Amino acid sequence: MEQEVYSLCFMCSVRCPIKVQAKDGQVRWIEGNPHVAGMEGSLCPRGAAGISLLYDQQRVQTPLIRVGNRGEGQWRKATWDEALDYVAEKLQKVIETYGGHSVALGERTQLATHVSKTFMKAIGSPNHFTHDALCKGSVNTACRSLFGYTDGQMGIDYKNTKHIVLYGRNLFEAISVKEVNNLLKAMEGGAKMTYIDPRVTVTATKAQRYWMVRPGTDLALNYALIHVIIKERLYDVAFVNRWVLGFSDLQEFVEPYTPEWAETETGIPAGEIVALAREISQDKPSVIFHYGYRGAHHVNEIHMRRSILMLNSLMGSVETKGGIFFKKGPGEVGGKPAAKLASQQFPKITVPRCDKVGTPDFPLPDPNHGTIQVLPFAILNEDPYPVKALIAYRLDPLMSIAQSALTKQALEKLDLIVAIDINYSDIAWYADVILPESTYLERTDCIQQANGLNPQMFLRKQVVPPRYDTREGAMILKQIGERIGIGHFFPYNSMEELVDWQLADTGFSQADFAAKGFVAYGKGPIFWDRADGLKLKTPSGKIEFRSSLLEDAGFESFPAYSPMPSPPENQFRLITGRLALHTHVSTQNNPYLNELCPENVAWINTQRATALGIKNNDEIEIASKCGSGRVKAFVTDLIHPEALFILHGFGHEAKRAARAYNRGISDSLLQENIYDKVGGSPAYHETFVTVKAA
Ligand code: SF4
């Protein structure tokens, strides 16, 4: 029997709408949902490799309970009842001894996140973490400091832009299909791209203007751009006068940051900085300074992100076609969103988060996501209290948090580690119990509330039955919950029932998704009135260059720029990034993707390599304060001499993920666990490394 099912990809967190063809219970083909603008049949390579995830024999096939030491890889197969009873008993003991708050749960943000949050609220723990802080914690804080909205509540109108500036946002390799297609359409229509990165990426090769910036100096560049834009009055005067608070403070602050000053710091000629400021202002307000992901990751990241958002605001490119906008929810058109389990009434939690987010010690990061890089310190120091159990739900702290040796030390102190995962991730390998999750093609999932210019809802629909003895994450958490006395917070017996529960008040039913895979609340894009109708959520109702969020917490809105140090002699600044073939740390063992990219290599500048006697393809040893490892060298002119680049996500230690095992080097082994103490992002690019021929 042949079927066509509309669903959502989950080979990465973007969740592209897809159409899946199956025959006799086997998935044959996946393509982008043709009914969704920007998808129109296309997928990225990882999305296309979803089939090989489904049929991969190296994924976790049954529940497993550890029998040897942690990390040794000795397992016994268990039935679901046995594994769930085991987890419940251990968890109950931890909760009785140390309190519910001694349990932490970390996950990759996903459609069932409201279920995990429910689990944590029900046991009385504030320690729910998502991976968001690792990607963009300071972006979130920066957006709230200027607009009162998180970055997740904001969007970018690529399709109508006339000029986009990307700071290390390697859009054509770290792919989101709709974003790429929409930007390509804009570029076909004449839109320009400026790309800034110490490394020549695929995106750099598509740009009209590429700057090989000195690593870590994006902020200096932005201050000089702002200096020129204000001095030459290139900004949108009416918009700034109406909406911006603190413009004159910014004007005074950037006075010393001239293009000539920035040339010394960044290596970009002053004349070119002036030229970009003049050129982009011609196209305002349909221009974008991209505020999200990558770029320089340093302890000053909050200010780097704020400077980008200030540039957008100066261009007036806020809530306008071709600029950035605030996402609209169903309420804008009189609709109701899908219900979330986490909105139920729970017992009040009186302890702070273990990462201290939301306390005077770490006031500004978003408590909805937490800062998981702080978890190892909280566990090791038992400060503010002992954390004794971790549920790692498709988030791998060992490969995602910098300084994996320290993370391992912290994990050793835990009484229980449970991994809910599809693959043998490194954290699964290190866990006490692995509860195998069904892939996205084998499960119906919670509703995706897709707010944007035109609010919609999407449904991930099961295409084929689970191939192995796996379950949906939302069912797994419910079944643990039932065993520890919180089952009443999970009022469903199947994913279909949960979806019905979510849709009950929306006016839509599951049947409405059958024709196209989604439902729309309205008919077209909604922009607020820029003259008088921006619904900003800052205390002043304005775009706060002078930020009450920062200043009320005791931080400066405009701290003086600290020069970015060059690496000491014979050292490099370690920088990391992505390519189109892998998602973070989760796809390196995928049969198709592994074949295309089995390991990472270290990009090293030709002159620097020659001085060290290193030739292309030589094996080299990279060492930092935190660890060392070997990898092959890629000797090239396409990287700044101060930088050494490796792809994120390699160097896996789980032996049953045999294709990826011990291939390449892990960046988390080398990076130091330091972070932006204001915004909340890890400072991934603060680590210096030495390099020598192996
Ligand atoms: S960007 Fe690629 S991997 Fe991510 S959801 Fe879309 S198709 Fe899937």
Residues whose N, C-alpha, C, O or C-beta is under 5 A from the ligand:
A	BS01	SF4	C9 F10 M11 C12 V14 R15 C16 L43 C44 R46 G47 I175 S176 V177
